[in-house]
Amino acid sequence: MSETMDTAGDDGFLDLEGDRLREECGVFGIFNHPDAAAITALGLHALQHRGQEAAGIVSYDGKRFHSERRMGLVGDNFSRREVIDRLPGQMAVGHVRYSTTGETIIRNVQPLFAELDAGGFAIGHNGNLTNGLTLRRQLVREGAMMQSTTDTEVILHLVARSHKPRFTDRFVEALRTIEGAYSLVGLTNKKLVGARDPLGIRPLVYGTLDGSPILASETCALEIIGAKYVRDIENGEIVVFDEEGSHSIKPFPPMTPRPCIFEYIYFSRPDSIVGGRSVYDVRKTMGAELAREAPASADVIIPVPDSGVPASIGFSQASGIPFEMGIIRNHYVGRTFIQPTQSIRELGVRLKHSANRAVVKGKRIVLIDDSLVRGTTSVKIVQMMRDAGAKEVHFRIASPPITHPDYYGIDTPEREKLLAANHDVEGMRKFIGADSLAFLSVEGIYRAMGEERRDPAKPQFTDHCFTGDYPTPLTDRTAQETPSRQLSLLAEAG
């Protein structure tokens, strides 16, 4: 996420995605299928919402590993036949990336690959290690040569340094060393492996296609290729697929799972099933809960596209206020529009999103969004509605105020840049310029998830962005030595 406070961008477009929380990445893997690379590319297409900065695929043909890692979108890089033909073999893993640890340069694009004494190993990681910097400094002091600035490379080094005779045991030993959130897919000469952290913070599902096992971040990646969902990988579970079949290993003491609540609020695609719950249904229910907790006297409910749509439908159904598309999104605008003068630049603001004046003019409107981060984009949305003639503009957020940063794979600003960490609700209302502002409560989120209430002793979800209740140690943050922000001395051309 950009650290700038101006979400319009250099080209003047009103980018409603500019003030969003970002997921780090999505992972995909398939074992024993003749079209492994092509299927992986399709799976990554379905996971594109989890990371748009870079994509990569590594395949294995029985003799050699083949790697294609590119900056940009999956469709721009893996749609051509000649690219897929450079990834032969019946085993493949893939990754889409939005960077949280490590800048976006080609050597950080995953899956990462290393030559180990027992053969090759490729790995893709969704999440973030809260002791990754600490481990990295320790490994470098002991002679490790880091080729990237991502915490995923730490896992490669830990596996390489293990003296266990079997790869699976090496992998387990590496996972015992790391802290934080992770869903991993890995590929060796003989195996496809997957793992989830002991709390199951990041998602990972298991499916099959023509008898071939598949691992993916979300069920939508199974749907796109016609695969059958089998089950979620459990928290703290390692799964291994090889010629002998599938194997499940649970090397950690049993823990109550605490999946990330933001998978339901924002990150997962609406058509995915996460932890047995329909993401779309949960988001509608959050909107209905919001309508009950924070009603508004209004003429029309308007979603902030596209993330606010399911909650808006739920709010509309619960309140009886009509749902309308009052903000229209243009899906075909890039960032290459020529703007030679300031007057033309100002016109460009309306290219990506514009008010539907026929719906807005003279109306009391309720804007519904899924979250509020810095609030800078919300200011522009409210002003856009007023410019279109809205009589009143009320803002409702289908999640609680975000008061704490995340260290588990969500790219959040530091606390001083989170609007809710520095203002009360009235202060936030004045900042964004709305006539009223309200958030869904933490208890409301839990009710929407089908829970009676939040258990403060054992919270059912990872919800620290709202509560400050971090589920794991934050070793890198609490270390006496302040972690260096510069992880590499090498600058690469963009």
C-alpha positions as CSV (number, residue, x, y, z in Angstrom):
1,M,0.0,0.0,0.0
2,S,1.3,3.4,-0.9
3,E,2.5,5.6,2.0
4,T,1.2,8.7,0.3
5,M,-1.9,10.4,1.7
6,D,-3.1,11.4,-1.7
7,T,-5.1,8.5,-3.2
8,A,-5.8,10.2,-6.5
9,G,-2.4,9.2,-7.8
10,D,-0.1,11.1,-10.1
11,D,-2.5,10.7,-13.0
12,G,-5.4,12.3,-11.1
13,F,-7.7,9.2,-11.2
14,L,-9.9,8.7,-8.1
15,D,-8.6,5.2,-7.3
16,L,-11.0,3.6,-4.7
17,E,-8.5,0.8,-4.3
18,G,-5.8,3.2,-3.1
19,D,-6.9,3.3,0.5
20,R,-7.6,-0.4,0.9
21,L,-5.9,-3.0,3.0
22,R,-4.0,-5.4,0.8
23,E,-3.5,-9.1,1.0
24,E,0.0,-10.2,0.4
25,C,-0.5,-13.1,-2.0
26,G,-2.2,-16.3,-3.1
27,V,-0.8,-19.8,-3.6
28,F,-1.6,-22.8,-5.8
29,G,-0.1,-26.2,-6.4
30,I,-1.0,-29.3,-8.3
31,F,0.5,-32.8,-8.4
32,N,0.5,-35.5,-11.1
33,H,-1.5,-33.8,-13.9
34,P,-0.3,-33.5,-17.6
35,D,-1.4,-29.9,-17.8
36,A,0.0,-28.8,-14.5
37,A,1.4,-25.4,-15.5
38,A,-1.7,-24.4,-17.5
39,I,-4.0,-25.4,-14.6
40,T,-1.8,-23.5,-12.2
41,A,-2.1,-20.4,-14.4
42,L,-5.9,-20.7,-14.4
43,G,-5.9,-21.1,-10.6
44,L,-3.7,-18.0,-10.2
45,H,-6.2,-16.1,-12.4
46,A,-8.9,-16.9,-9.8
47,L,-6.6,-15.7,-7.0
48,Q,-5.5,-12.5,-8.8
49,H,-7.4,-10.4,-6.2
50,R,-4.9,-11.5,-3.5
51,G,-2.0,-9.9,-5.3
52,Q,-1.6,-7.9,-8.5
53,E,2.1,-6.9,-8.4
54,A,3.8,-10.1,-9.6
55,A,3.1,-13.8,-10.4
56,G,5.2,-16.9,-10.8
57,I,5.0,-20.6,-11.6
58,V,7.6,-23.4,-11.0
59,S,7.1,-26.8,-12.6
60,Y,9.0,-30.1,-12.5
61,D,9.3,-32.5,-15.5
62,G,10.9,-35.4,-13.7
63,K,14.4,-34.2,-14.4
64,R,14.5,-30.5,-14.1
65,F,12.7,-27.6,-12.5
66,H,11.4,-24.8,-14.7
67,S,10.6,-21.3,-13.5
68,E,8.8,-18.3,-14.9
69,R,8.5,-15.3,-12.6
70,R,7.1,-12.0,-13.9
71,M,6.1,-8.6,-12.8
72,G,2.4,-7.7,-13.4
73,L,-0.8,-9.6,-13.8
74,V,-1.3,-13.3,-14.5
75,G,-3.2,-12.7,-17.7
76,D,-0.5,-10.4,-19.0
77,N,2.2,-13.0,-18.4
78,F,0.8,-16.5,-18.5
79,S,-1.8,-16.5,-21.2
80,R,0.5,-17.3,-24.1
81,R,1.0,-20.9,-25.2
82,E,4.8,-20.4,-25.5
83,V,5.1,-19.4,-21.9
84,I,3.2,-22.4,-20.6
85,D,5.3,-24.6,-23.0
86,R,8.4,-23.4,-21.1
87,L,6.9,-25.0,-17.9
88,P,6.7,-28.7,-18.7
89,G,5.9,-31.4,-16.2
90,Q,3.1,-32.9,-14.2
91,M,3.8,-31.0,-11.0
92,A,3.7,-27.2,-10.5
93,V,3.3,-24.5,-7.8
94,G,2.3,-20.9,-8.4
95,H,2.1,-17.6,-6.6
96,V,0.5,-14.1,-6.9
97,R,2.1,-11.4,-4.9
98,Y,1.4,-8.1,-3.2
99,S,4.5,-7.2,-1.2
100,T,4.4,-6.7,2.6
101,T,7.9,-7.9,3.4
102,G,10.4,-7.1,0.7
103,E,9.9,-4.6,-2.1
104,T,8.5,-5.5,-5.4
105,I,11.5,-6.5,-7.5
106,I,11.9,-9.6,-9.7
107,R,14.1,-11.5,-7.2
108,N,11.3,-11.3,-4.6
109,V,8.8,-12.8,-6.9
110,Q,7.7,-16.3,-5.8
111,P,7.8,-19.3,-5.9
112,L,11.4,-19.0,-4.7
113,F,13.7,-21.9,-5.7
114,A,16.8,-23.4,-4.1
115,E,19.1,-26.3,-4.9
116,L,19.3,-28.5,-1.7
117,D,21.6,-31.5,-1.3
118,A,18.6,-33.8,-1.8
119,G,17.3,-31.9,-4.9
120,G,15.4,-28.8,-5.8
121,F,12.8,-27.1,-3.6
122,A,10.4,-24.4,-4.7
123,I,8.1,-22.6,-2.2
124,G,5.3,-20.0,-2.2
125,H,4.2,-18.3,0.9
126,N,1.0,-16.5,1.9
127,G,1.3,-14.6,5.1
128,N,4.1,-13.0,7.1
129,L,6.6,-14.2,9.7
130,T,6.7,-12.1,12.8
131,N,10.3,-13.3,13.6
132,G,11.4,-13.3,9.9
133,L,13.8,-10.3,10.3
134,T,15.3,-11.7,13.5
135,L,15.9,-15.1,11.9
136,R,17.3,-13.4,8.8
137,R,19.9,-11.4,10.7
138,Q,20.9,-14.6,12.6
139,L,21.3,-16.6,9.3
140,V,23.3,-13.8,7.7
141,R,25.6,-13.7,10.7
142,E,26.1,-17.4,10.4
143,G,27.1,-17.1,6.7
144,A,23.9,-17.3,4.8
145,M,23.8,-15.4,1.5
146,M,20.3,-13.9,0.9
147,Q,19.2,-13.4,-2.7
148,S,15.9,-11.7,-1.9
149,T,14.5,-9.4,0.7
150,T,11.4,-11.5,1.4
151,D,10.9,-13.5,4.6
152,T,10.0,-16.5,2.6
153,E,13.7,-17.1,1.8
154,V,14.3,-17.6,5.5
155,I,12.2,-20.8,5.2
156,L,14.4,-22.1,2.4
157,H,17.5,-21.5,4.5
158,L,16.1,-23.2,7.5
159,V,15.1,-26.3,5.4
160,A,18.6,-26.3,3.8
161,R,20.4,-26.1,7.2
162,S,18.5,-29.0,8.8
163,H,20.4,-32.2,9.3
164,K,17.4,-34.5,9.3
165,P,17.7,-37.2,6.7
166,R,14.1,-36.9,5.2
167,F,12.8,-33.8,3.5
168,T,9.5,-33.9,5.5
169,D,11.4,-33.9,8.7
170,R,13.6,-31.0,7.5
171,F,10.4,-29.1,6.6
172,V,8.9,-29.7,10.0
173,E,12.0,-28.6,11.8
174,A,12.0,-25.3,9.8
175,L,8.4,-24.7,10.6
176,R,9.1,-25.2,14.3
177,T,11.5,-22.2,14.1
178,I,9.2,-19.6,12.5
179,E,6.4,-17.6,14.1
180,G,3.5,-15.7,12.6
181,A,1.1,-16.5,9.8
182,Y,1.7,-18.8,6.8
183,S,0.1,-20.9,4.2
184,L,2.8,-22.6,2.2
185,V,2.9,-24.7,-1.0
186,G,6.2,-26.4,-1.9
187,L,7.5,-28.6,-4.6
188,T,10.4,-31.1,-4.5
189,N,11.6,-33.7,-7.0
190,K,8.9,-36.1,-5.7
191,K,6.4,-34.2,-3.5
192,L,3.8,-31.5,-3.4
193,V,3.7,-30.1,0.2
194,G,1.4,-27.7,1.9
195,A,1.2,-26.3,5.4
196,R,-0.8,-23.9,7.6
197,D,0.4,-22.1,10.7
198,P,-0.7,-23.5,14.1
199,L,-3.5,-21.0,14.4
200,G,-4.7,-21.3,10.8
201,I,-4.5,-17.5,10.3
202,R,-4.1,-17.7,6.5
203,P,-6.4,-20.0,4.5
204,L,-5.5,-23.2,2.4
205,V,-7.8,-25.7,0.8
206,Y,-7.4,-29.1,-0.7
207,G,-9.2,-30.2,-3.9
208,T,-8.9,-32.8,-6.7
209,L,-9.0,-32.6,-10.5
210,D,-9.1,-35.9,-12.4
211,G,-7.7,-37.6,-9.4
212,S,-4.8,-35.1,-9.1
213,P,-4.5,-33.3,-5.7
214,I,-4.6,-29.5,-5.7
215,L,-3.7,-26.9,-3.0
216,A,-5.0,-23.4,-3.2
217,S,-5.6,-20.3,-1.1
218,E,-9.3,-20.3,-1.8
219,T,-12.1,-22.5,-3.2
220,C,-12.7,-20.0,-6.1
221,A,-9.4,-21.3,-7.6
222,L,-10.9,-24.8,-7.6
223,E,-14.1,-23.7,-9.2
224,I,-12.4,-22.0,-12.1
225,I,-10.8,-25.3,-13.2
226,G,-13.7,-27.6,-12.4
227,A,-11.9,-29.2,-9.4
228,K,-13.7,-30.8,-6.5
229,Y,-13.3,-29.3,-3.0
230,V,-12.2,-32.0,-0.5
231,R,-11.5,-30.1,2.7
232,D,-9.7,-27.2,4.3
233,I,-6.1,-27.9,5.4
234,E,-6.3,-27.8,9.2
235,N,-4.5,-25.3,11.4
236,G,-1.0,-26.6,12.2
237,E,-1.3,-29.4,9.5
238,I,1.3,-30.4,6.9
239,V,0.1,-32.3,3.9
240,V,2.3,-34.2,1.5
241,F,1.3,-35.7,-1.9
242,D,3.6,-38.1,-3.6
243,E,3.5,-41.3,-5.7
244,E,2.4,-43.2,-2.6
245,G,-0.7,-41.0,-2.0
246,S,-1.4,-38.3,0.5
247,H,0.0,-38.0,4.0
248,S,-1.1,-35.7,6.9
249,I,1.3,-34.6,9.6
250,K,0.4,-32.6,12.7
251,P,3.7,-31.7,14.4
252,F,2.4,-29.0,16.7
253,P,0.5,-29.2,19.9
254,P,-3.3,-28.9,19.2
255,M,-4.5,-25.3,19.3
256,T,-7.9,-23.7,18.8
257,P,-7.9,-22.2,15.3
258,R,-8.0,-18.4,14.9
259,P,-8.5,-17.6,11.2
260,C,-8.1,-14.1,10.0
261,I,-11.4,-12.2,10.2
262,F,-10.4,-10.0,7.2
263,E,-10.7,-13.0,4.9
264,Y,-14.4,-12.7,5.5
265,I,-14.6,-8.9,5.5
266,Y,-12.5,-8.1,2.5
267,F,-9.8,-10.4,1.2
268,S,-11.5,-13.6,-0.1
269,R,-13.5,-13.5,-3.2
270,P,-17.2,-13.4,-2.5
271,D,-17.8,-16.7,-4.3
272,S,-15.3,-18.6,-2.0
273,I,-16.2,-20.8,0.9
274,V,-13.7,-20.1,3.8
275,G,-13.8,-22.3,6.9
276,G,-17.2,-23.7,5.8
277,R,-18.8,-20.2,5.5
278,S,-19.9,-18.6,2.3
279,V,-18.0,-15.3,2.1
280,Y,-20.9,-13.6,0.2
281,D,-23.4,-14.7,2.8
282,V,-21.2,-13.5,5.7
283,R,-20.8,-10.1,4.1
284,K,-24.5,-9.7,3.5
285,T,-25.1,-10.7,7.2
286,M,-22.5,-8.1,8.3
287,G,-24.5,-5.5,6.4
288,A,-27.7,-6.6,8.0
289,E,-26.1,-6.4,11.5
290,L,-24.8,-2.9,10.6
291,A,-28.4,-1.8,9.7
292,R,-29.7,-3.0,13.0
293,E,-26.8,-1.4,15.0
294,A,-26.6,1.9,13.1
295,P,-29.8,2.7,11.3
296,A,-30.1,5.7,9.1
297,S,-33.0,7.8,7.8
298,A,-32.3,7.8,4.1
299,D,-33.7,7.3,0.6
300,V,-31.2,5.0,-0.9
301,I,-28.3,2.6,0.0
302,I,-25.2,3.0,-2.2
303,P,-22.2,0.6,-2.1
304,V,-18.6,1.8,-2.5
305,P,-17.6,-0.5,-5.4
306,D,-16.8,-3.3,-5.5
307,S,-16.1,-4.4,-1.9
308,G,-19.1,-2.7,-0.3
309,V,-21.7,-4.4,-2.5
310,P,-22.6,-7.6,-0.5
311,A,-22.8,-5.6,2.8
312,S,-25.0,-3.0,1.0
313,I,-27.4,-5.6,-0.1
314,G,-27.7,-6.9,3.5
315,F,-28.1,-3.4,4.9
316,S,-30.8,-2.7,2.3
317,Q,-32.7,-5.9,3.0
318,A,-32.6,-5.4,6.7
319,S,-33.6,-1.7,6.6
320,G,-36.0,-1.7,3.8
321,I,-34.2,1.1,2.1
322,P,-33.7,0.6,-1.7
323,F,-30.3,-0.5,-2.9
324,E,-28.9,1.4,-5.9
325,M,-25.6,1.7,-7.8
326,G,-24.9,5.3,-7.1
327,I,-21.2,5.0,-7.9
328,I,-20.3,3.5,-11.4
329,R,-16.9,1.9,-11.9
330,N,-15.2,1.9,-15.2
331,H,-13.3,-1.4,-15.4
332,Y,-11.4,-0.5,-18.6
333,V,-9.3,2.4,-17.5
334,G,-5.6,2.0,-17.1
335,R,-3.0,4.5,-15.8
336,T,-1.8,5.7,-19.2
337,F,-4.2,8.5,-20.0
338,I,-2.4,11.5,-21.3
339,Q,-3.0,14.6,-19.2
340,P,-1.1,17.6,-20.6
341,T,-2.7,20.2,-18.4
342,Q,-4.1,20.6,-14.9
343,S,-7.7,21.0,-16.3
344,I,-7.4,17.7,-18.1
345,R,-5.9,16.0,-15.1
346,E,-8.9,17.1,-13.0
347,L,-11.3,15.6,-15.6
348,G,-9.3,12.3,-15.2
349,V,-10.6,12.0,-11.6
350,R,-13.9,10.7,-13.0
351,L,-12.5,8.1,-15.3
352,K,-12.4,5.2,-12.9
353,H,-15.4,6.0,-10.7
354,S,-18.2,8.5,-11.2
355,A,-21.4,9.4,-9.4
356,N,-24.7,8.2,-10.9
357,R,-26.3,11.6,-10.7
358,A,-29.8,10.2,-11.5
359,V,-29.6,8.0,-8.3
360,V,-27.9,10.5,-6.1
361,K,-29.4,14.0,-6.8
362,G,-31.7,15.3,-4.1
363,K,-31.5,12.1,-2.1
364,R,-30.5,11.2,1.4
365,I,-27.9,8.5,0.8
366,V,-26.1,5.9,2.9
367,L,-22.7,4.9,1.6
368,I,-21.6,1.4,2.6
369,D,-18.0,0.2,2.6
370,D,-16.2,-2.8,4.1
371,S,-13.5,-0.9,6.0
372,L,-12.0,2.5,6.7
373,V,-8.2,2.7,6.8
374,R,-6.7,6.2,6.3
375,G,-9.9,7.8,5.3
376,T,-8.4,9.8,2.5
377,T,-10.4,8.1,-0.2
378,S,-13.6,8.4,1.8
379,V,-13.2,12.1,1.8
380,K,-13.2,12.1,-2.0
381,I,-16.2,9.8,-2.2
382,V,-18.3,11.9,0.1
383,Q,-17.4,15.0,-1.9
384,M,-18.2,13.3,-5.1
385,M,-21.7,12.4,-3.8
386,R,-22.2,16.0,-2.7
387,D,-21.1,17.3,-6.1
388,A,-23.7,15.0,-7.7
389,G,-26.4,16.7,-5.6
390,A,-26.8,14.4,-2.6
391,K,-29.0,16.0,0.0
392,E,-27.4,14.1,2.9
393,V,-24.4,11.7,2.9
394,H,-24.3,9.1,5.7
395,F,-21.4,6.7,5.9
396,R,-21.6,3.1,7.3
397,I,-18.6,0.7,7.7
398,A,-19.4,-3.0,7.8
399,S,-16.5,-3.7,10.2
400,P,-15.1,-2.1,13.4
401,P,-12.6,0.8,13.5
402,I,-9.1,-0.4,12.5
403,T,-7.0,0.8,15.4
404,H,-3.9,-1.5,15.2
405,P,-1.5,-2.5,12.3
406,D,-1.2,-6.0,11.1
407,Y,2.0,-8.1,11.0
408,Y,0.6,-11.3,9.5
409,G,0.4,-10.6,5.8
410,I,-2.0,-7.6,5.5
411,D,-0.3,-4.4,4.4
412,T,-1.6,-1.9,6.9
413,P,-0.1,1.5,7.6
414,E,1.7,2.2,10.9
415,R,-0.7,3.2,13.7
416,E,-0.1,6.9,13.3
417,K,-1.6,6.7,9.8
418,L,-4.7,4.7,10.8
419,L,-7.6,7.2,11.0
420,A,-9.4,5.3,13.8
421,A,-6.2,5.1,15.9
422,N,-6.0,8.9,16.1
423,H,-9.7,10.1,16.1
424,D,-12.9,9.1,17.8
425,V,-16.0,8.5,15.6
426,E,-17.0,12.1,15.6
427,G,-13.5,13.2,14.6
428,M,-13.5,10.7,11.8
429,R,-16.9,11.9,10.6
430,K,-15.6,15.5,10.5
431,F,-12.5,14.3,8.6
432,I,-14.4,12.6,5.8
433,G,-17.2,15.2,5.7
434,A,-20.2,12.9,6.2
435,D,-23.4,13.8,7.9
436,S,-23.1,10.7,10.1
437,L,-20.6,7.9,10.5
438,A,-21.0,4.5,12.2
439,F,-19.1,1.2,12.3
440,L,-20.2,-2.4,12.9
441,S,-19.2,-3.4,16.4
442,V,-16.8,-6.2,17.2
443,E,-19.7,-8.2,18.7
444,G,-21.7,-7.5,15.5
445,I,-18.9,-9.1,13.4
446,Y,-19.0,-12.2,15.6
447,R,-22.7,-12.4,15.4
448,A,-22.4,-12.2,11.6
449,M,-20.0,-15.1,11.8
450,G,-22.5,-17.2,13.6
451,E,-21.0,-16.8,17.1
452,E,-23.0,-15.7,20.1
453,R,-20.2,-13.3,21.2
454,R,-16.4,-12.9,21.1
455,D,-14.7,-15.0,23.7
456,P,-12.0,-12.6,25.2
457,A,-10.1,-15.5,26.8
458,K,-10.0,-17.5,23.5
459,P,-11.0,-15.3,20.6
460,Q,-12.5,-17.4,17.7
461,F,-10.8,-15.2,15.0
462,T,-7.6,-13.2,14.5
463,D,-9.1,-9.7,15.0
464,H,-6.1,-7.7,16.4
465,C,-6.7,-4.8,13.9
466,F,-9.8,-4.0,15.9
467,T,-8.9,-5.2,19.4
468,G,-5.1,-5.0,19.7
469,D,-5.2,-8.7,20.7
470,Y,-2.3,-10.2,18.7
471,P,-2.4,-14.0,18.6
472,T,1.4,-14.7,18.4
473,P,4.6,-13.1,19.7
474,L,5.8,-10.1,17.6
475,T,9.5,-10.9,17.9
476,D,10.6,-8.5,15.3
477,R,8.6,-5.7,16.8
478,T,9.7,-6.2,20.4
479,A,13.4,-6.9,19.7
480,Q,15.6,-4.4,21.5
481,E,17.5,-3.8,18.3
482,T,15.3,-1.9,15.9
483,P,14.9,-4.0,12.7
484,S,16.6,-2.3,9.7
485,R,14.3,-1.3,7.0
486,Q,17.1,-1.8,4.4
487,L,17.3,-5.5,3.8
488,S,19.5,-5.3,0.6
489,L,22.3,-3.2,-0.7
490,L,21.5,-4.0,-4.3
491,A,19.2,-1.7,-6.2
492,E,17.5,-3.1,-9.3
493,A,16.1,-1.3,-12.3
494,G,12.3,-1.3,-12.3
